[in-house]
């Protein structure tokens, strides 16, 4: 069915479920996996306290370290299941656009990602990266909740 699956994760508890589900599906299908985490660009005009109190280089290093840890956890889970897994940190990308771009670049035939299942105003205010991927993807998207 699927030969190369992209699993998107942000390291959250919910995303850990989609990593597990995606890896188990990949194992059952004999598929390979690319795990992706995305670090968004800093677009806010008023910096938060953490950004003010530490230099920009420290902030970027912290983001890179967090992404590295998220990908290491996913790679360890893949190794435990015997699933071939590559990992990618997309830096300075918007999540949906980065996920779609990476899936196309890697020739993936499915995307696995989590959704918080927000509705109404919460979805409008907090965004809906999963919905953006679903609406723009040319390949199947498995949504885990």
C-alpha positions as CSV (number, residue, x, y, z in Angstrom):
1,X,0.0,0.0,0.0
2,X,2.5,2.7,1.2
3,X,6.2,2.5,0.6
4,X,7.5,5.7,2.1
5,X,5.6,7.5,4.8
6,X,6.3,11.0,6.2
7,X,5.5,11.3,9.9
8,X,5.2,14.9,11.2
9,X,5.8,15.6,14.9
10,X,6.3,18.5,17.2
11,X,7.3,16.4,20.2
12,X,4.0,16.9,22.1
13,X,2.2,14.0,23.8
14,X,-0.4,14.0,21.1
15,X,2.3,13.9,18.4
16,X,3.9,10.9,20.1
17,X,0.8,9.0,19.4
18,X,1.0,9.7,15.7
19,X,4.7,8.7,15.7
20,X,3.8,5.4,17.3
21,X,0.8,4.8,15.0
22,X,2.8,5.8,11.9
23,X,5.7,3.6,12.8
24,X,3.5,0.6,13.5
25,X,1.7,1.0,10.2
26,X,5.1,1.4,8.4
27,X,6.3,-1.8,10.0
28,X,3.2,-3.8,9.0
29,X,3.5,-2.5,5.4
30,X,7.3,-2.8,5.2
31,X,7.5,0.9,4.4
32,X,10.3,3.3,5.1
33,X,9.7,6.5,7.1
34,X,10.9,10.1,7.2
35,X,10.1,11.8,10.5
36,X,9.9,15.6,10.2
37,X,9.8,18.3,12.8
38,X,9.3,22.0,11.8
39,X,10.6,25.1,13.6
40,X,8.5,28.0,12.6
41,X,9.9,31.4,11.7
42,X,9.8,34.1,14.4
43,X,7.0,36.3,13.1
44,X,5.8,38.1,16.2
45,X,6.5,41.8,16.3
46,X,6.7,42.0,20.0
47,X,9.3,39.5,21.4
48,X,8.4,37.3,24.3
49,X,10.4,37.6,27.6
50,X,12.5,34.5,26.8
51,X,13.6,36.1,23.5
52,X,14.5,39.4,25.1
53,X,16.4,37.9,28.0
54,X,18.6,35.7,25.8
55,X,20.5,36.5,22.6
56,X,19.0,35.4,19.3
57,X,21.8,32.8,18.9
58,X,20.9,31.1,22.2
59,X,17.2,31.1,21.1
60,X,18.1,29.4,17.8
61,X,20.3,26.9,19.5
62,X,17.6,26.0,22.0
63,X,15.2,25.4,19.0
64,X,17.7,23.3,17.3
65,X,18.4,21.2,20.4
66,X,14.7,20.7,21.0
67,X,14.2,19.5,17.4
68,X,17.2,17.2,17.7
69,X,15.7,15.6,20.8
70,X,12.3,15.2,19.2
71,X,13.8,13.5,16.2
72,X,16.1,11.3,18.3
73,X,13.1,10.0,20.2
74,X,11.3,9.2,17.0
75,X,14.4,7.5,15.5
76,X,14.8,5.4,18.7
77,X,11.2,4.3,18.4
78,X,11.7,3.4,14.8
79,X,14.9,1.4,15.5
80,X,13.1,-0.5,18.3
81,X,10.5,-1.6,15.8
82,X,13.0,-2.3,13.0
83,X,11.6,0.4,10.7
84,X,14.0,2.3,8.4
85,X,13.8,5.9,9.4
86,X,15.4,9.2,8.3
87,X,14.8,12.4,10.2
88,X,14.6,16.0,9.0
89,X,14.5,19.3,10.9
90,X,12.9,22.0,8.8
91,X,14.1,25.3,10.2
92,X,12.3,28.6,9.6
93,X,9.3,27.0,7.8
94,X,5.6,27.2,8.4
95,X,4.5,23.7,9.5
96,X,2.0,22.8,6.7
97,X,4.1,24.2,3.9
98,X,7.3,22.5,5.2
99,X,5.5,19.1,5.7
100,X,4.1,19.2,2.2
101,X,7.3,20.4,0.6
102,X,9.3,17.6,2.4
103,X,6.8,14.9,1.5
104,X,7.1,15.9,-2.2
105,X,10.9,16.2,-2.1
106,X,11.3,12.7,-0.5
107,X,8.7,11.1,-2.8
108,X,6.5,10.1,0.2
109,X,3.1,8.4,-0.6
110,X,1.4,9.1,2.7
111,X,1.6,11.7,5.6
112,X,0.9,10.8,9.2
113,X,0.2,13.6,11.6
114,X,-1.7,14.5,14.8
115,X,-4.7,16.8,15.2
116,X,-5.9,18.4,18.4
117,X,-9.4,18.4,17.0
118,X,-10.1,22.0,17.8
119,X,-13.2,23.5,16.4
120,X,-14.8,26.9,15.9
121,X,-13.0,29.9,17.3
122,X,-10.2,27.9,18.9
123,X,-9.3,26.5,15.4
124,X,-9.4,30.0,13.9
125,X,-7.2,31.5,16.7
126,X,-4.8,28.6,17.1
127,X,-4.6,27.6,13.5
128,X,-5.0,24.2,11.9
129,X,-1.8,22.9,10.4
130,X,-3.3,19.5,9.9
131,X,-6.3,20.9,8.1
132,X,-3.9,22.9,5.9
133,X,-2.0,19.8,5.0
134,X,-5.2,17.8,4.3
135,X,-6.5,20.6,2.0
136,X,-3.3,20.9,0.1
137,X,-1.9,17.4,-0.1
138,X,-1.9,15.3,-3.2
139,X,-1.2,12.2,-1.2
140,X,-3.2,10.5,1.6
141,X,-3.1,12.0,5.1
142,X,-3.6,9.8,8.1
143,X,-4.8,12.0,11.1
144,X,-4.3,10.7,14.6
145,X,-6.3,12.1,17.6
